Amino acid sequence: MDALELARWQFGVTTVYHFLFVPVTIGMSLLVAILNTAWVRTGNAAYLRATKFFGTLFLINFAMGVVTGIVQEFQFGMNWSTYSRFVGDIFGAPLALEALLAFFLESTFLGLWLFGWGRLPKRVHLACIWIVAFGTMVSAYFILAANSFMQWPVGFKVNRRAELVDFGAVLTNKVVLATFPHTVFGCWLAGGVILMAVSAWHLARKQDLEVFRPSLRLGIAAVLVGALGTLVSGDVLGKIMTQTQPMKMAAAEALYETRQPAPFSLFTIGTLDGTKPIYQLEIPNLLSQLATGSFDGKVEGINNLQAAYERKFGPGDYRPYIPVAYWGFRLMIGFGMLAALVALVLLWLTRGRQVRGTGWIWRVAVWSVVLPFLAHSFGWIFTEMARQPWIVFTQMKTAQGVSPSVGAGTVLTSLIVFTLLYGGLALVEVGLMIKYGRATPPSADDAEPHDGGEPSFAY
């Protein structure tokens, strides 16, 4: 591979590494806030124990997310200096607000919540974790606003580099308005699966049923709401994507020729580039509905769009790597729906305040913890790599954004180093999550906050 090809892969997967931690932070902050609220409203010690238990898992993930976010910034500065100079004026505003407003809001009130047990009035203390949950979503919005500029650049003019002229247009970009709810619902799904899987591990061993059955039900609710919301918001996002990046939608289906109406293939066996399918399992007219909102809508094909882009932007190959786009789109949807299916099974097994099911069912529930992370990873790979060869759509190609002094060996080395670093951090988090996830929740006496005492959090 040359430097450009490696750079494309690097840009496609770098966000994935950091995003392994982000959905858990956003999703679990809300669920911990709900458990905390249930304790304040009912006084039931089981909810307090669950709040402390899952609050510890949330704190572990929050810390790891901060570390990986910092490392990600170094990657942009080293390997993407030309790109960073081009978009710096645009990215600087939302990312500064994310750091100065949203992140400081999160970290300040998270500290108040962590060290405020027994020191702050209950309702004031409860408000702190709700502010944290709100802050995580505000943070996500600012970051997605910056990313959406790469998908559909607005609010700028080019004077050798992109200069911000309308910050409101950047914050109300139609791509971010569609991407934000899709991302948040996906985060709720991820946080819900964490609650679901950890609770299933304990329920399979008949441990602390009064704590983990309500937690399991809350996790199930979060997964189902998240899955349904992801489907609905994804449908809206697909139509926005067709308007703004029609090549990405065509690549998601490996649709080479324009069709009206266009079918959606659930599965394809064929050549690696998708040009010669041998067998396809198709749903008639579905792609037209996903792309245009009409079952009889016209969907532009890759070849037609390639010709149009050559006329508009000059000679070049404007097609992304089709197999990555095609399978990334399907694996994103498939793993998310599998998580929802597991949640439906567990909902049935825990009906009527009972806990039913054999050992293998609970093992499936525990291993379902990987499903939302796979769905998010393939989703981000699709989002970033199916936009190629553009790093900023219609404004800058990936080949132009790479640091001019960085060769293939340097890109490959940095990609390997960052992968090992992120992988090591992920293993540390997994180890801590398993350690504390398998532990016994604090007893009612240990969990109950005491005035002036030290916070009894890490049990």
C-alpha positions in Angstrom: 0.0 0.0 0.0 1.2 3.6 -0.7 0.9 6.5 1.7 -2.5 7.6 0.4 -4.1 4.1 0.7 -2.7 3.8 4.3 -3.9 7.3 5.1 -7.4 6.4 3.9 -7.5 3.4 6.2 -6.1 5.4 9.1 -8.7 8.2 8.7 -11.4 5.5 8.5 -10.4 3.6 11.7 -8.9 6.3 14.0 -12.3 7.6 15.1 -13.4 4.0 15.8 -10.8 3.6 18.5 -11.9 6.6 20.5 -15.6 5.9 19.8 -15.4 2.5 21.6 -15.6 4.5 24.9 -17.8 7.4 23.9 -21.2 5.6 23.5 -20.8 3.9 26.9 -20.1 7.3 28.6 -23.2 8.9 27.0 -25.5 5.9 27.5 -24.5 5.0 31.0 -24.5 8.5 32.3 -28.2 8.6 31.5 -29.0 5.2 33.0 -27.0 5.9 36.2 -29.0 9.1 36.5 -32.2 7.1 36.2 -31.1 4.6 38.8 -30.1 7.5 41.1 -33.5 9.2 40.6 -35.3 5.9 41.4 -33.5 5.8 44.7 -34.2 9.4 45.6 -37.9 9.1 44.7 -38.5 5.7 46.4 -35.8 5.3 49.1 -35.3 1.7 47.9 -31.8 0.7 48.9 -31.6 -1.7 45.9 -31.6 1.3 43.6 -28.9 3.0 45.6 -26.7 -0.2 45.4 -27.3 -0.3 41.6 -26.4 3.3 41.3 -23.1 2.8 43.1 -22.4 -0.4 41.2 -23.0 0.9 37.7 -21.6 4.3 38.6 -18.2 2.7 39.1 -18.3 1.1 35.7 -19.3 4.5 34.2 -16.4 6.2 35.9 -13.9 3.7 34.6 -15.1 4.2 31.0 -15.2 8.0 31.4 -11.6 8.1 32.4 -10.5 5.9 29.5 -12.5 8.0 27.0 -10.7 11.1 28.1 -7.3 9.5 27.6 -8.1 8.1 24.1 -9.5 11.5 23.0 -6.2 13.2 23.9 -4.2 10.7 21.9 -6.5 11.1 18.9 -5.6 14.8 18.7 -1.9 14.0 18.3 -2.7 11.8 15.3 -4.4 14.7 13.4 -1.5 17.0 14.1 1.2 14.6 13.0 -0.2 12.9 9.9 -2.9 15.4 8.8 -1.2 18.8 9.0 -2.4 20.1 5.7 -6.0 19.0 6.5 -5.7 20.5 10.0 -4.6 23.9 8.5 -7.4 23.8 6.0 -10.3 23.1 8.5 -8.7 24.6 11.6 -10.8 27.8 11.5 -14.0 25.7 11.2 -13.2 23.0 13.6 -11.7 25.4 16.2 -15.1 26.9 17.2 -17.2 23.8 17.9 -14.3 21.8 19.4 -13.4 24.8 21.7 -17.0 25.0 22.9 -16.9 21.2 23.4 -13.9 21.5 25.6 -14.6 24.8 27.4 -18.4 24.3 27.9 -19.5 20.7 27.6 -16.4 18.8 28.9 -15.8 21.2 31.8 -19.5 20.9 32.6 -19.3 17.1 32.6 -16.1 16.8 34.6 -17.1 19.5 37.2 -20.4 18.0 38.0 -19.1 14.5 37.8 -16.7 15.5 40.5 -19.5 17.0 42.6 -21.5 13.8 42.1 -18.7 11.5 43.0 -17.5 13.4 46.1 -20.9 14.9 47.1 -22.4 11.7 48.6 -23.6 12.7 52.1 -22.3 16.2 51.6 -24.8 17.6 49.2 -28.6 17.5 49.6 -30.0 14.5 47.8 -31.8 16.5 45.1 -28.9 18.8 44.5 -26.6 15.7 44.3 -29.1 14.1 41.9 -29.1 17.1 39.7 -25.3 16.8 39.3 -25.5 13.4 37.5 -28.3 14.7 35.3 -26.1 17.6 34.3 -23.3 15.2 33.5 -25.7 13.2 31.3 -26.8 16.4 29.6 -23.2 17.5 29.2 -22.2 14.3 27.5 -24.9 14.9 24.8 -23.9 18.6 24.4 -20.3 17.4 23.9 -21.4 14.9 21.3 -23.3 17.6 19.4 -20.4 19.9 19.1 -18.1 17.1 17.9 -20.6 15.8 15.4 -21.1 19.4 14.2 -17.4 19.4 13.3 -17.5 16.0 11.7 -20.6 16.9 9.7 -18.7 19.8 8.1 -16.5 17.1 6.5 -19.7 15.4 5.2 -21.5 18.5 4.0 -19.4 21.7 4.3 -21.5 24.8 5.1 -20.9 28.3 6.6 -17.5 28.9 5.2 -15.5 30.6 2.4 -12.2 29.4 0.9 -9.3 31.8 1.0 -6.5 29.3 0.6 -8.1 27.5 3.6 -11.7 27.2 4.8 -12.6 30.3 6.8 -15.7 30.4 9.1 -18.3 32.9 8.0 -21.5 31.5 9.6 -21.1 29.6 12.8 -24.9 29.1 13.1 -24.9 27.3 9.7 -22.2 24.9 11.0 -24.2 24.1 14.2 -27.5 23.7 12.2 -26.0 21.7 9.3 -28.7 19.3 8.1 -26.2 16.4 8.5 -25.6 17.1 12.2 -29.3 17.5 12.8 -29.8 14.0 11.5 -26.6 12.5 12.8 -27.0 13.6 16.4 -30.2 11.7 17.3 -28.9 8.7 15.4 -25.7 8.7 17.5 -27.5 9.4 20.8 -29.9 6.5 20.3 -27.0 4.3 19.4 -25.3 5.3 22.7 -28.4 4.4 24.7 -28.3 1.0 23.0 -24.7 0.6 24.0 -25.3 1.7 27.6 -28.3 -0.5 27.9 -26.4 -3.6 26.7 -23.7 -2.9 29.4 -26.5 -3.0 32.1 -28.1 -6.0 30.4 -25.0 -8.1 30.1 -23.6 -7.4 33.6 -27.0 -8.0 35.2 -27.4 -11.2 33.2 -24.1 -12.5 34.6 -25.3 -12.0 38.1 -28.8 -13.2 37.6 -27.5 -16.4 36.0 -25.8 -17.0 39.4 -28.9 -16.0 41.4 -26.9 -13.1 42.9 -28.6 -10.0 44.3 -31.8 -10.4 42.4 -33.3 -7.3 44.0 -30.5 -5.2 42.5 -29.9 -6.8 39.1 -33.5 -7.6 38.0 -34.5 -3.9 37.9 -31.1 -3.1 36.3 -31.7 -5.7 33.7 -35.1 -4.4 32.9 -33.8 -0.8 32.6 -31.0 -2.1 30.3 -33.6 -3.9 28.2 -35.7 -0.7 27.9 -32.7 1.3 26.9 -31.7 -1.2 24.2 -35.2 -1.4 22.7 -35.7 2.4 22.8 -32.2 2.9 21.4 -32.7 0.3 18.6 -36.1 1.7 17.6 -34.7 5.3 17.7 -31.6 4.3 15.7 -33.8 2.7 13.0 -36.1 5.8 12.7 -33.3 8.3 12.8 -31.2 6.2 10.5 -34.0 6.3 7.9 -33.9 10.1 8.1 -30.1 10.1 7.9 -30.2 7.9 4.9 -32.3 10.4 3.0 -30.0 13.3 4.0 -27.0 11.2 2.9 -28.6 10.7 -0.5 -29.1 14.4 -0.9 -25.6 15.4 0.3 -23.4 12.4 -0.7 -25.2 10.3 -3.3 -22.0 8.3 -4.0 -22.0 7.1 -0.4 -25.6 5.8 -0.7 -24.8 4.1 -4.1 -21.7 2.5 -2.5 -23.7 1.3 0.4 -25.7 -0.8 -2.0 -22.9 -1.4 -4.6 -25.4 0.1 -7.1 -23.4 0.7 -10.2 -26.2 1.6 -12.6 -29.0 4.1 -11.8 -32.3 2.3 -11.1 -35.9 3.4 -10.6 -37.1 1.7 -8.4 -34.0 0.3 -6.7 -34.0 -2.9 -4.6 -32.0 -3.4 -1.4 -29.8 -6.5 -1.2 -29.6 -8.1 2.2 -26.8 -10.4 1.1 -24.5 -10.6 -1.9 -22.0 -13.2 -3.2 -19.8 -11.9 -6.0 -16.6 -10.2 -6.9 -14.8 -8.2 -4.2 -15.6 -4.9 -5.8 -19.3 -5.8 -6.2 -19.3 -5.3 -10.0 -20.3 -8.9 -10.8 -22.8 -10.3 -8.3 -23.3 -14.1 -8.5 -26.2 -14.3 -6.0 -28.2 -11.6 -4.3 -31.0 -11.7 -1.8 -33.0 -8.6 -2.6 -36.0 -6.7 -1.2 -37.7 -5.0 -4.1 -38.0 -1.2 -4.0 -36.5 -0.9 -0.5 -33.4 1.1 -1.5 -35.7 3.7 -3.2 -37.6 4.1 0.0 -34.5 4.4 2.1 -32.9 6.9 -0.2 -35.8 9.0 -1.4 -38.8 8.3 0.8 -40.7 6.8 -2.2 -40.9 3.1 -3.1 -40.7 4.3 -6.8 -37.8 6.8 -6.2 -34.8 7.0 -8.5 -31.3 6.2 -7.0 -28.2 7.3 -8.9 -25.7 4.6 -9.6 -21.9 4.7 -9.0 -21.0 4.9 -12.8 -23.4 7.8 -13.4 -22.1 9.7 -10.3 -18.5 9.0 -11.3 -19.1 10.5 -14.7 -20.9 13.5 -13.1 -18.0 14.1 -10.7 -15.4 13.9 -13.4 -17.3 16.7 -15.3 -17.6 18.8 -12.2 -14.3 18.2 -10.4 -12.0 17.0 -13.1 -10.4 13.6 -13.9 -10.0 11.2 -11.1 -11.6 8.2 -9.3 -14.4 9.4 -7.0 -15.5 5.9 -5.9 -14.9 4.7 -2.4 -13.8 1.2 -1.7 -17.1 -0.5 -2.4 -16.8 -3.7 -0.3 -16.0 -1.7 2.9 -19.0 0.6 2.2 -21.4 -2.3 1.3 -20.6 -4.6 4.2 -20.0 -1.8 6.7 -23.5 -0.6 6.2 -25.0 -4.1 6.6 -22.9 -5.1 9.6 -23.7 -1.8 11.4 -27.5 -2.6 11.0 -27.1 -6.3 11.7 -25.2 -6.1 14.9 -27.6 -3.4 16.3 -30.6 -5.5 15.5 -29.1 -8.6 17.1 -28.7 -6.6 20.3 -32.4 -5.7 20.1 -33.3 -9.4 19.5 -31.4 -10.4 22.7 -33.2 -7.7 24.6 -36.6 -8.9 23.4 -35.7 -12.5 24.6 -34.7 -11.2 28.0 -37.8 -9.1 28.3 -39.9 -12.3 27.8 -37.8 -14.2 30.3 -38.2 -11.6 33.0 -41.9 -11.0 32.6 -44.2 -11.1 35.6 -41.4 -10.2 38.1 -39.8 -13.7 37.4 -36.4 -14.6 36.2 -36.5 -17.6 33.8 -34.1 -19.2 31.3 -31.4 -21.8 31.0 -27.6 -21.2 31.3 -27.0 -20.8 27.6 -29.5 -18.0 27.3 -27.7 -16.0 30.0 -24.3 -16.7 28.3 -25.7 -15.2 25.1 -26.9 -12.2 27.1 -23.4 -11.7 28.6 -21.7 -12.0 25.2 -24.1 -9.6 23.6 -22.0 -6.8 25.2 -19.9 -6.8 22.1 -22.7 -6.2 19.6 -23.2 -2.4 19.9 -19.4 -1.9 19.8 -19.3 -3.8 16.5 -22.3 -1.9 15.2 -20.7 1.5 16.1 -17.3 0.5 14.7 -18.7 -0.6 11.3 -20.9 2.5 11.3 -18.0 4.9 11.7 -15.9 3.0 9.2 -18.7 3.3 6.7 -19.2 7.0 7.5 -15.6 7.9 7.1 -14.4 5.6 4.3 -17.5 5.7 2.1 -16.8 9.5 1.7 -13.5 8.8 0.1 -11.6 10.1 -1.8 -12.8 13.2 -0.1 -11.6 14.1 3.4 -13.8 17.2 3.2 -16.5 16.5 0.7 -16.1 18.4 -2.5 -13.4 20.7 -0.9 -10.3 18.6 -0.1 -9.3 15.1 -1.1 -7.6 12.7 1.3 -4.5 12.9 -0.9 -4.3 16.6 -0.3 -4.8 16.4 3.5 -1.9 14.2 4.4 1.2 15.8 5.8 3.5 16.3 2.9 6.6 15.0 4.7 4.9 11.8 5.9 5.6 8.7 3.8 4.0 5.3 3.8 6.4 3.9 6.4 5.6 6.7 8.8 1.8 6.4 8.3 2.0 2.6 8.8 4.2 3.0 11.9 1.8 5.5 13.5 -1.2 3.4 12.6 0.3 0.4 14.3 1.5 2.4 17.3 -1.9 4.0 17.8 -3.7 0.7 17.3 -1.5 -0.9 20.0 -1.9 2.0 22.3 -5.7 2.1 21.9 -5.8 -1.7 22.1 -3.9 -1.7 25.3 -6.2 0.9 26.8 -9.2 -1.1 25.7 -7.8 -4.2 27.4 -7.2 -2.2 30.6 -10.8 -1.1 30.5 -12.2 -4.5 29.7 -10.2 -5.9 32.7 -11.4 -3.3 35.1 -15.0 -3.6 33.8 -14.9 -7.4 34.3 -13.3 -7.1 37.7 -15.9 -4.6 39.0 -18.7 -6.0 37.0 -18.3 -9.4 38.6 -18.0 -7.9 42.1 -20.8 -8.0 44.6 -22.6 -4.6 44.8 -22.1 -2.6 48.0 -24.4 -3.6 50.8 -27.2 -1.3 51.8 -25.2 0.0 54.8 -22.0 0.5 52.7 -23.9 2.2 49.9 -25.8 4.6 52.1 -24.0 8.0 52.1 -22.8 9.3 55.5 -22.3 12.9 56.2 -18.7 14.0 56.1 -17.5 10.5 55.2 -15.3 9.5 52.3 -17.3 8.4 49.2 -17.8 4.7 49.3 -17.6 4.1 45.5 -15.0 1.6 44.5 -16.2 -1.4 46.4 
